[in-house]
């Protein structure tokens, strides 16, 4: 996840792009909720907001900000162990 655009509600919509094939994990500023690997301490440090139980669009941005402010580093992997298609024919 390395690019975004603002949607009609004022929230960023994230997407990905292959810039080049990295040889090691690449530092990033955003997480992708579909593929998060971390020590379980991250959920203690940054639990989901219990006031936002129905939040779907925006949870990755909130989690990314929380992780950053708690001192966590975010990386993109250098291999793609999992993926899914967001569009359908």
C-alpha positions as CSV (number, residue, x, y, z in Angstrom):
1,X,0.0,0.0,0.0
2,X,1.9,3.0,-1.2
3,X,-0.6,5.4,-2.8
4,X,-4.0,6.8,-2.0
5,X,-6.7,9.2,-3.3
6,X,-9.3,11.1,-1.4
7,X,-12.8,9.8,-1.8
8,X,-16.1,11.8,-1.8
9,X,-16.3,11.4,2.0
10,X,-12.9,12.9,2.6
11,X,-11.2,9.7,3.5
12,X,-8.1,8.4,1.8
13,X,-8.6,5.2,-0.3
14,X,-5.5,3.1,-0.5
15,X,-4.1,1.0,-3.3
16,X,-0.8,-0.6,-4.2
17,X,1.6,-0.4,-7.0
18,X,4.7,-2.4,-7.8
19,X,7.6,0.1,-8.1
20,X,10.4,-2.5,-8.3
21,X,11.1,-5.9,-6.9
22,X,12.6,-5.2,-3.5
23,X,15.4,-7.4,-2.2
24,X,14.3,-6.9,1.5
25,X,11.2,-5.6,3.3
26,X,10.6,-1.9,2.5
27,X,9.6,0.7,5.1
28,X,6.1,2.1,4.7
29,X,3.6,4.3,6.6
30,X,0.4,2.4,6.0
31,X,-0.8,-1.1,7.0
32,X,-3.1,-3.3,4.9
33,X,-5.6,-5.0,7.2
34,X,-5.7,-8.0,4.8
35,X,-2.2,-8.9,5.7
36,X,-0.7,-7.9,9.0
37,X,2.0,-9.9,10.6
38,X,3.3,-8.7,14.0
39,X,3.8,-9.7,17.6
40,X,0.5,-9.8,19.5
41,X,1.7,-6.7,21.5
42,X,0.5,-4.5,18.6
43,X,-3.1,-5.2,19.4
44,X,-2.5,-4.3,23.1
45,X,-0.7,-1.1,22.0
46,X,-3.3,-0.2,19.4
47,X,-6.7,-1.9,20.1
48,X,-9.6,-1.3,17.8
49,X,-11.7,1.7,18.9
50,X,-14.8,0.3,20.7
51,X,-16.7,3.5,19.7
52,X,-16.2,2.6,16.0
53,X,-17.6,-0.9,15.9
54,X,-18.9,-0.5,12.4
55,X,-16.0,1.2,10.8
56,X,-14.7,-0.5,7.7
57,X,-13.2,2.3,5.6
58,X,-10.7,4.1,7.6
59,X,-9.6,1.5,10.1
60,X,-6.2,1.0,8.3
61,X,-5.5,4.7,8.5
62,X,-6.3,4.8,12.2
63,X,-4.3,1.7,13.0
64,X,-1.3,3.1,11.0
65,X,-1.4,6.4,12.9
66,X,-1.7,4.6,16.2
67,X,1.2,2.2,15.4
68,X,3.4,5.1,14.4
69,X,2.6,7.1,17.5
70,X,3.4,4.1,19.7
71,X,6.8,3.6,18.0
72,X,6.1,0.7,15.7
73,X,7.7,0.4,12.3
74,X,5.7,-0.7,9.3
75,X,7.2,-2.6,6.4
76,X,6.0,-3.9,3.0
77,X,7.2,-7.5,2.5
78,X,9.6,-8.3,-0.3
79,X,7.4,-11.3,-1.3
80,X,3.7,-11.6,-1.7
81,X,2.6,-14.6,0.5
82,X,-1.1,-13.7,0.1
83,X,-3.3,-11.5,-2.0
84,X,-6.9,-11.1,-3.2
85,X,-8.7,-9.4,-6.1
86,X,-10.6,-6.3,-5.2
87,X,-12.4,-6.1,-8.5
88,X,-14.7,-8.5,-10.4
89,X,-15.5,-8.9,-14.0
